Amino acid sequence: MSRDPQDIPEPDRVPGAPHPRMTPHVIGQDHAIRDFVEAARGGRLHHAWLLTGPRGTGKATLAWTIARWLISGAGSNDLSVPEDDPAARRIRALSEPGLQLIRRPWDDKTGRLRAEITVDEIRRLLSFFHLSASEGGHRVAIIDAADEMNTAAANALLKMLEEPPGNGLILMIAHQPARLLPTIRSRCRTLRLNPLKPELMTQALSGLGVEEDAEALAALSDGSVGEALRLAGQDGLARYQQIVDLFATLPRLDRLAAAKLAEGAAGRANADGDPFDLIITLLDRFLTRTARAGLMGAPLPQAAKGEGALMARLSPDDRAARAWAEAQARLSARARSGRAVNLDPAALVMDMLTELAHLPPAQSAPPATS
């Protein structure tokens, strides 16, 4: 029995956030907007564009903004389109005939989204360009994300890029462009998006109605609005504070607090996210930030109360920083492999915490208080 399209999760949407097609503006990527507008106005509108950069920096929002601008014919210098524009309304409703969205499809047999973009999806794209060739106007396709295509899909797309459709534009979002075929990358013009600066992150999160500490979210998400929204939707700041408080008990790890943190990773994944993935991500961030603080020799913007003082104690020099960096790489790989073979999440997290507690840098005692 087929699932109602209204109930199918959108693989290109961050849980707890609006879909990128609903976001009217791109924040903090003026250079990418300027490059695209100049190319379009100068008659150098390449047929395929690769939008790259870290997750959550606005790649999908930029792709939908470009699509609205081209299809509506708005002509603005900043890609803005009035929200009541007919094309803008159709695009928000996914009913614009001049736009085709390619993303991971739903599999009725398994009752879940497929892990890859399949060749059948790329064949739909071929049909789209062929059937709409005589309709005039811009025809735009968005592939989100191109690095999720399987081999057959990638090869089918390559053939299309070798013989590009007339008056058609393909916008490919790639979080890991190195996973794409070199021959695909060479046939695209690249727009790279950068992490947002803290003040722009605050502006973006405020505009999306996020009421949590924007500065802390900005620090913890490395300038990724998408990641900040994910953390906000999963109570990520409170969980990160839990990790900081736990490591503050070193060199004698509070095993009850460690067990509580580990048990929190054992919940079932739902529409808001995966608890295990959240805990592993936050542990990874803590280790990365601790190593970075030691290498920089200066405090980072705080993402939790007491974090700066803790990192100064745990990572006071290059030697300690290297130990934390090596632990991050080792334990990150262990978490991925453990997840792949369905190890118990709570046991895996507890094992990681126990190992971290025995690192030489973790054995330094906190300063005495009078």
Secondary structure, DSSP 8 states (H G I E B T S, - for coil): ----GGGS--TTS-TTS--GGG-----S-HHHHHHHHHHHHTT---SEEEEESSTTSSHHHHHHHHHHHHHHT---TT----TT-HHHHHHHTT--TTEEEE---EETTTTEE-SSB-HHHHHHHHHHHHHTTTS-S-EEEEEETGGGB-HHHHHHHHHHHHS--TTEEEEEEESSGGGS-HHHHTTSEEEE-----HHHHHHHHHHTT--S-HHHHHHHHTT-HHHHHHHHHTTHHHHHHHHHHHHTTTTS--HHHHHHHHHGGGS--BTTB-HHHHHHHHHHHHHHHHHHHHHHTS----SSTTHHHHHHHH--SHHHHHHHHHHHHHHHHHHHHHHHTT--HHHHHHHHHHHHHTSGGGGS------
